[in-house]
């Protein structure tokens, strides 16, 4: 049986923290930034953790 490959899209989007949680970037911060408020853009710039509900799904994509 062939080995399970990691999803390339997930590999580019998620990283693990030192404690095993999964970090992600915010959406809506790549283009059409002129109409967005400065505070909104600044808040979208930070990374955040993947929600508890999606954690299992993302781990399955990364650790396949």
Biopython code that builds the backbone (N, CA, C, O; Angstrom):
import numpy as np
from Bio.PDB.StructureBuilder import StructureBuilder

atoms = [
    (1, "UNK", "N", (0.852, -1.183, 0.000)),
    (1, "UNK", "CA", (0.000, 0.000, 0.000)),
    (1, "UNK", "C", (0.895, 1.243, 0.000)),
    (1, "UNK", "O", (1.845, 1.310, 0.780)),
    (2, "UNK", "N", (0.608, 2.233, -0.864)),
    (2, "UNK", "CA", (1.464, 3.428, -0.917)),
    (2, "UNK", "C", (1.287, 4.281, 0.335)),
    (2, "UNK", "O", (0.264, 4.221, 1.016)),
    (3, "UNK", "N", (2.309, 5.069, 0.611)),
    (3, "UNK", "CA", (2.245, 5.916, 1.804)),
    (3, "UNK", "C", (1.240, 7.042, 1.595)),
    (3, "UNK", "O", (0.987, 7.451, 0.461)),
    (4, "UNK", "N", (0.670, 7.540, 2.680)),
    (4, "UNK", "CA", (-0.274, 8.648, 2.624)),
    (4, "UNK", "C", (0.517, 9.947, 2.510)),
    (4, "UNK", "O", (1.449, 10.183, 3.280)),
    (5, "UNK", "N", (0.152, 10.767, 1.572)),
    (5, "UNK", "CA", (0.863, 12.032, 1.387)),
    (5, "UNK", "C", (0.165, 13.150, 2.154)),
    (5, "UNK", "O", (-1.056, 13.140, 2.314)),
    (6, "UNK", "N", (0.958, 14.116, 2.628)),
    (6, "UNK", "CA", (0.425, 15.322, 3.252)),
    (6, "UNK", "C", (-0.216, 16.175, 2.163)),
    (6, "UNK", "O", (0.287, 16.248, 1.041)),
    (7, "UNK", "N", (-1.335, 16.821, 2.504)),
    (7, "UNK", "CA", (-1.976, 17.730, 1.550)),
    (7, "UNK", "C", (-1.096, 18.961, 1.369)),
    (7, "UNK", "O", (-0.784, 19.649, 2.340)),
    (8, "UNK", "N", (-0.696, 19.240, 0.135)),
    (8, "UNK", "CA", (0.230, 20.345, -0.138)),
    (8, "UNK", "C", (-0.390, 21.696, 0.223)),
    (8, "UNK", "O", (0.311, 22.593, 0.689)),
    (9, "UNK", "N", (-1.697, 21.844, 0.011)),
    (9, "UNK", "CA", (-2.365, 23.110, 0.329)),
    (9, "UNK", "C", (-2.338, 23.366, 1.834)),
    (9, "UNK", "O", (-2.115, 24.495, 2.273)),
    (10, "UNK", "N", (-2.565, 22.324, 2.616)),
    (10, "UNK", "CA", (-2.552, 22.476, 4.072)),
    (10, "UNK", "C", (-1.144, 22.749, 4.576)),
    (10, "UNK", "O", (-0.956, 23.510, 5.526)),
    (11, "UNK", "N", (-0.159, 22.131, 3.946)),
    (11, "UNK", "CA", (1.241, 22.313, 4.336)),
    (11, "UNK", "C", (1.651, 23.782, 4.203)),
    (11, "UNK", "O", (2.448, 24.284, 4.996)),
    (12, "UNK", "N", (1.102, 24.465, 3.198)),
    (12, "UNK", "CA", (1.447, 25.867, 2.959)),
    (12, "UNK", "C", (0.708, 26.817, 3.900)),
    (12, "UNK", "O", (1.174, 27.932, 4.131)),
    (13, "UNK", "N", (-0.426, 26.401, 4.443)),
    (13, "UNK", "CA", (-1.291, 27.314, 5.185)),
    (13, "UNK", "C", (-1.203, 27.201, 6.701)),
    (13, "UNK", "O", (-1.513, 28.164, 7.402)),
    (14, "UNK", "N", (-0.790, 26.053, 7.222)),
    (14, "UNK", "CA", (-0.822, 25.828, 8.661)),
    (14, "UNK", "C", (0.560, 25.481, 9.193)),
    (14, "UNK", "O", (1.373, 24.868, 8.501)),
    (15, "UNK", "N", (0.815, 25.888, 10.453)),
    (15, "UNK", "CA", (2.040, 25.492, 11.143)),
    (15, "UNK", "C", (1.677, 25.086, 12.561)),
    (15, "UNK", "O", (0.676, 25.545, 13.112)),
    (16, "UNK", "N", (2.494, 24.224, 13.146)),
    (16, "UNK", "CA", (2.280, 23.790, 14.517)),
    (16, "UNK", "C", (3.022, 24.709, 15.477)),
    (16, "UNK", "O", (4.109, 25.198, 15.167)),
    (17, "UNK", "N", (2.426, 24.942, 16.651)),
    (17, "UNK", "CA", (3.106, 25.676, 17.707)),
    (17, "UNK", "C", (3.942, 24.681, 18.503)),
    (17, "UNK", "O", (3.892, 23.480, 18.239)),
    (18, "UNK", "N", (4.694, 25.159, 19.453)),
    (18, "UNK", "CA", (5.512, 24.287, 20.268)),
    (18, "UNK", "C", (4.703, 23.332, 21.126)),
    (18, "UNK", "O", (5.173, 22.248, 21.469)),
    (19, "UNK", "N", (3.479, 23.735, 21.474)),
    (19, "UNK", "CA", (2.636, 22.888, 22.321)),
    (19, "UNK", "C", (1.713, 21.988, 21.516)),
    (19, "UNK", "O", (0.904, 21.263, 22.094)),
    (20, "UNK", "N", (1.819, 22.019, 20.182)),
    (20, "UNK", "CA", (1.019, 21.118, 19.354)),
    (20, "UNK", "C", (-0.255, 21.707, 18.795)),
    (20, "UNK", "O", (-0.990, 21.018, 18.086)),
    (21, "UNK", "N", (-0.540, 22.972, 19.096)),
    (21, "UNK", "CA", (-1.714, 23.610, 18.500)),
    (21, "UNK", "C", (-1.369, 24.012, 17.067)),
    (21, "UNK", "O", (-0.204, 23.992, 16.668)),
    (22, "UNK", "N", (-2.400, 24.378, 16.300)),
    (22, "UNK", "CA", (-2.190, 24.697, 14.890)),
    (22, "UNK", "C", (-2.465, 26.178, 14.662)),
    (22, "UNK", "O", (-3.527, 26.687, 15.020)),
    (23, "UNK", "N", (-1.487, 26.867, 14.057)),
    (23, "UNK", "CA", (-1.617, 28.293, 13.759)),
    (23, "UNK", "C", (-2.110, 28.478, 12.327)),
    (23, "UNK", "O", (-1.832, 27.663, 11.447)),
    (24, "UNK", "N", (-2.843, 29.561, 12.115)),
    (24, "UNK", "CA", (-3.318, 29.912, 10.782)),
    (24, "UNK", "C", (-3.320, 31.428, 10.634)),
    (24, "UNK", "O", (-3.241, 32.161, 11.619)),
    (25, "UNK", "N", (-3.411, 31.887, 9.385)),
    (25, "UNK", "CA", (-3.522, 33.320, 9.121)),
    (25, "UNK", "C", (-4.994, 33.674, 8.915)),
    (25, "UNK", "O", (-5.823, 32.809, 8.632)),
    (26, "UNK", "N", (-5.297, 34.952, 9.063)),
    (26, "UNK", "CA", (-6.654, 35.427, 8.822)),
    (26, "UNK", "C", (-6.913, 35.568, 7.326)),
    (26, "UNK", "O", (-5.996, 35.830, 6.548)),
    (27, "UNK", "N", (-8.155, 35.393, 6.939)),
    (27, "UNK", "CA", (-8.559, 35.615, 5.559)),
    (27, "UNK", "C", (-8.809, 37.112, 5.329)),
    (27, "UNK", "O", (-8.780, 37.903, 6.271)),
    (28, "UNK", "N", (-9.049, 37.482, 4.094)),
    (28, "UNK", "CA", (-9.401, 38.863, 3.698)),
    (28, "UNK", "C", (-8.276, 39.865, 3.912)),
    (28, "UNK", "O", (-8.542, 41.036, 4.183)),
    (29, "UNK", "N", (-7.025, 39.429, 3.797)),
    (29, "UNK", "CA", (-5.920, 40.376, 3.975)),
    (29, "UNK", "C", (-4.939, 40.304, 2.808)),
    (29, "UNK", "O", (-3.761, 40.624, 2.966)),
    (30, "UNK", "N", (-5.428, 39.882, 1.626)),
    (30, "UNK", "CA", (-4.497, 39.735, 0.510)),
    (30, "UNK", "C", (-4.719, 40.776, -0.592)),
    (30, "UNK", "O", (-3.757, 41.202, -1.232)),
    (31, "UNK", "N", (-5.944, 41.185, -0.820)),
    (31, "UNK", "CA", (-6.180, 42.188, -1.864)),
    (31, "UNK", "C", (-7.456, 42.948, -1.541)),
    (31, "UNK", "O", (-8.165, 42.613, -0.593)),
    (32, "UNK", "N", (-7.747, 43.989, -2.347)),
    (32, "UNK", "CA", (-8.861, 44.920, -2.123)),
    (32, "UNK", "C", (-8.769, 45.503, -0.711)),
    (32, "UNK", "O", (-9.723, 45.463, 0.066)),
    (33, "UNK", "N", (-7.594, 46.041, -0.409)),
    (33, "UNK", "CA", (-7.361, 46.553, 0.939)),
    (33, "UNK", "C", (-7.697, 48.035, 1.069)),
    (33, "UNK", "O", (-7.737, 48.560, 2.181)),
    (34, "UNK", "N", (-7.940, 48.721, -0.055)),
    (34, "UNK", "CA", (-8.188, 50.160, 0.004)),
    (34, "UNK", "C", (-9.517, 50.484, 0.673)),
    (34, "UNK", "O", (-9.645, 51.526, 1.318)),
    (35, "UNK", "N", (-10.499, 49.616, 0.531)),
    (35, "UNK", "CA", (-11.813, 49.902, 1.113)),
    (35, "UNK", "C", (-11.934, 49.437, 2.559)),
    (35, "UNK", "O", (-12.951, 49.696, 3.202)),
    (36, "UNK", "N", (-10.921, 48.758, 3.080)),
    (36, "UNK", "CA", (-10.976, 48.260, 4.457)),
    (36, "UNK", "C", (-10.335, 49.261, 5.403)),
    (36, "UNK", "O", (-9.368, 49.940, 5.055)),
    (37, "UNK", "N", (-10.888, 49.340, 6.599)),
    (37, "UNK", "CA", (-10.364, 50.256, 7.605)),
    (37, "UNK", "C", (-8.972, 49.812, 8.069)),
    (37, "UNK", "O", (-8.633, 48.630, 8.013)),
    (38, "UNK", "N", (-8.187, 50.766, 8.521)),
    (38, "UNK", "CA", (-6.843, 50.467, 8.986)),
    (38, "UNK", "C", (-6.868, 49.502, 10.167)),
    (38, "UNK", "O", (-6.029, 48.607, 10.260)),
    (39, "UNK", "N", (-7.829, 49.686, 11.064)),
    (39, "UNK", "CA", (-7.901, 48.798, 12.228)),
    (39, "UNK", "C", (-8.249, 47.379, 11.810)),
    (39, "UNK", "O", (-7.728, 46.420, 12.380)),
    (40, "UNK", "N", (-9.121, 47.235, 10.823)),
    (40, "UNK", "CA", (-9.470, 45.898, 10.343)),
    (40, "UNK", "C", (-8.252, 45.214, 9.732)),
    (40, "UNK", "O", (-7.989, 44.041, 9.998)),
    (41, "UNK", "N", (-7.512, 45.957, 8.911)),
    (41, "UNK", "CA", (-6.310, 45.389, 8.282)),
    (41, "UNK", "C", (-5.268, 45.017, 9.330)),
    (41, "UNK", "O", (-4.605, 43.986, 9.215)),
    (42, "UNK", "N", (-5.125, 45.848, 10.338)),
    (42, "UNK", "CA", (-4.156, 45.572, 11.393)),
    (42, "UNK", "C", (-4.548, 44.319, 12.185)),
    (42, "UNK", "O", (-3.692, 43.510, 12.540)),
    (43, "UNK", "N", (-5.834, 44.168, 12.454)),
    (43, "UNK", "CA", (-6.290, 42.981, 13.191)),
    (43, "UNK", "C", (-6.166, 41.714, 12.360)),
    (43, "UNK", "O", (-5.920, 40.642, 12.912)),
    (44, "UNK", "N", (-6.328, 41.812, 11.057)),
    (44, "UNK", "CA", (-6.209, 40.643, 10.190)),
    (44, "UNK", "C", (-4.761, 40.207, 10.006)),
    (44, "UNK", "O", (-4.501, 39.096, 9.545)),
    (45, "UNK", "N", (-3.821, 41.074, 10.364)),
    (45, "UNK", "CA", (-2.405, 40.794, 10.143)),
    (45, "UNK", "C", (-1.866, 39.733, 11.091)),
    (45, "UNK", "O", (-0.892, 39.054, 10.768)),
    (46, "UNK", "N", (-2.487, 39.582, 12.257)),
    (46, "UNK", "CA", (-1.987, 38.647, 13.267)),
    (46, "UNK", "C", (-2.372, 37.213, 12.915)),
    (46, "UNK", "O", (-3.340, 36.975, 12.193)),
    (47, "UNK", "N", (-1.601, 36.270, 13.436)),
    (47, "UNK", "CA", (-1.984, 34.865, 13.285)),
    (47, "UNK", "C", (-2.891, 34.483, 14.445)),
    (47, "UNK", "O", (-2.922, 35.156, 15.475)),
    (48, "UNK", "N", (-3.622, 33.402, 14.264)),
    (48, "UNK", "CA", (-4.513, 32.909, 15.303)),
    (48, "UNK", "C", (-4.480, 31.393, 15.282)),
    (48, "UNK", "O", (-3.829, 30.796, 14.425)),
    (49, "UNK", "N", (-5.169, 30.774, 16.206)),
    (49, "UNK", "CA", (-5.189, 29.328, 16.281)),
    (49, "UNK", "C", (-6.408, 28.782, 15.546)),
    (49, "UNK", "O", (-7.444, 29.443, 15.470)),
    (50, "UNK", "N", (-6.279, 27.589, 15.013)),
    (50, "UNK", "CA", (-7.400, 26.907, 14.370)),
    (50, "UNK", "C", (-8.405, 26.553, 15.455)),
    (50, "UNK", "O", (-8.018, 26.165, 16.557)),
    (51, "UNK", "N", (-9.692, 26.685, 15.152)),
    (51, "UNK", "CA", (-10.719, 26.404, 16.151)),
    (51, "UNK", "C", (-10.714, 24.923, 16.527)),
    (51, "UNK", "O", (-10.269, 24.072, 15.756)),
    (52, "UNK", "N", (-11.212, 24.636, 17.718)),
    (52, "UNK", "CA", (-11.240, 23.270, 18.236)),
    (52, "UNK", "C", (-12.014, 22.326, 17.313)),
    (52, "UNK", "O", (-11.655, 21.157, 17.173)),
    (53, "UNK", "N", (-13.076, 22.835, 16.686)),
    (53, "UNK", "CA", (-13.911, 22.005, 15.814)),
    (53, "UNK", "C", (-13.171, 21.575, 14.555)),
    (53, "UNK", "O", (-13.417, 20.486, 14.036)),
    (54, "UNK", "N", (-12.271, 22.414, 14.058)),
    (54, "UNK", "CA", (-11.559, 22.116, 12.810)),
    (54, "UNK", "C", (-10.204, 21.459, 13.035)),
    (54, "UNK", "O", (-9.566, 21.014, 12.080)),
    (55, "UNK", "N", (-9.760, 21.395, 14.283)),
    (55, "UNK", "CA", (-8.418, 20.906, 14.571)),
    (55, "UNK", "C", (-8.187, 19.490, 14.056)),
    (55, "UNK", "O", (-7.154, 19.217, 13.445)),
    (56, "UNK", "N", (-9.129, 18.593, 14.294)),
    (56, "UNK", "CA", (-8.975, 17.198, 13.874)),
    (56, "UNK", "C", (-8.870, 17.092, 12.359)),
    (56, "UNK", "O", (-8.080, 16.308, 11.833)),
    (57, "UNK", "N", (-9.670, 17.883, 11.669)),
    (57, "UNK", "CA", (-9.663, 17.854, 10.201)),
    (57, "UNK", "C", (-8.328, 18.339, 9.644)),
    (57, "UNK", "O", (-7.791, 17.743, 8.711)),
    (58, "UNK", "N", (-7.797, 19.410, 10.210)),
    (58, "UNK", "CA", (-6.533, 19.961, 9.735)),
    (58, "UNK", "C", (-5.384, 19.004, 10.065)),
    (58, "UNK", "O", (-4.485, 18.812, 9.247)),
    (59, "UNK", "N", (-5.411, 18.401, 11.262)),
    (59, "UNK", "CA", (-4.369, 17.451, 11.635)),
    (59, "UNK", "C", (-4.356, 16.259, 10.676)),
    (59, "UNK", "O", (-3.292, 15.759, 10.312)),
    (60, "UNK", "N", (-5.537, 15.812, 10.275)),
    (60, "UNK", "CA", (-5.609, 14.689, 9.345)),
    (60, "UNK", "C", (-4.994, 15.057, 7.992)),
    (60, "UNK", "O", (-4.367, 14.219, 7.344)),
    (61, "UNK", "N", (-5.172, 16.298, 7.574)),
    (61, "UNK", "CA", (-4.570, 16.749, 6.316)),
    (61, "UNK", "C", (-3.058, 16.853, 6.424)),
    (61, "UNK", "O", (-2.347, 16.568, 5.460)),
    (62, "UNK", "N", (-2.554, 17.260, 7.594)),
    (62, "UNK", "CA", (-1.120, 17.490, 7.749)),
    (62, "UNK", "C", (-0.357, 16.218, 8.095)),
    (62, "UNK", "O", (0.777, 16.037, 7.653)),
    (63, "UNK", "N", (-0.963, 15.347, 8.870)),
    (63, "UNK", "CA", (-0.255, 14.157, 9.360)),
    (63, "UNK", "C", (-0.668, 12.888, 8.636)),
    (63, "UNK", "O", (-0.588, 11.795, 9.196)),
    (64, "UNK", "N", (-1.111, 13.029, 7.389)),
    (64, "UNK", "CA", (-1.557, 11.851, 6.632)),
    (64, "UNK", "C", (-0.409, 10.927, 6.307)),
    (64, "UNK", "O", (-0.611, 9.890, 5.674)),
]
sb = StructureBuilder()
sb.init_structure("model")
sb.init_model(0)
sb.init_chain("A")
sb.init_seg("    ")
for serial, (resi, resn, name, xyz) in enumerate(atoms, 1):
    if name == "N":
        sb.init_residue(resn, " ", resi, " ")
    sb.init_atom(name, np.array(xyz, "f"), 0.0, 1.0, " ", f" {name:<3s}", serial, name[0])
structure = sb.get_structure()
